[in-house]
Amino acid sequence: MIERSEIRGTFKDCTHPGNQNLLRCDDTDDSDVCFLYQYEGKGWWDIDSEVLVVEGSCLSALSDPGLGYVIPAYLVEFSKEDHEDPNGWTDRLLLVFAEKGRGNLQFSPSQFTIINDVFLAKMHDCWLRYGVLGSNLGDEIETLVATARSNYYSP
């Protein structure tokens, strides 16, 4: 089991990209990402986890640098035994990994190991255990997990 301190250590260099670089380039509505403006110059571990969970829609609006900043915070949240998912952020996060963010989201091998162990493996296990219940992605989960793994894993 991955400890939160291991997530923090592995992603310690993920920085806020600056408010002007948070929003993906094809979007002009910053309402889903503006809660992150107050964290400019701060570490991702400073993001209020309660706000992060409620603002899960940011995963659809963030640029690749913005995603790189919040993903470790979402991994810490997902690693909690009783994590909250009031608006489907876990589905959105899986889509982010399967689609490589906006197409160029990069992770080091050690970061991807954490992503796989903390998130992808658990999403896959939940799908095997419960089927499509609890997800809007339905039968796509298994394919999306496999796609995410192939995007970042190079043997």
Secondary structure, DSSP 4 states (H G I P E B T S, - for coil): ---HHHHHHHTTT-B---GGGTB-TT----TTTGGGGGGTTSBGGGS-HHHHHHTTTHHHHB-HHHHHHHHHHHHHHHHSTT---TT-HHHHHHHHHHTTTTTT----HHHHHHHIIIIIHHHHHHHHHHTTTT-SSTTHHHHHHHHHHHHH---
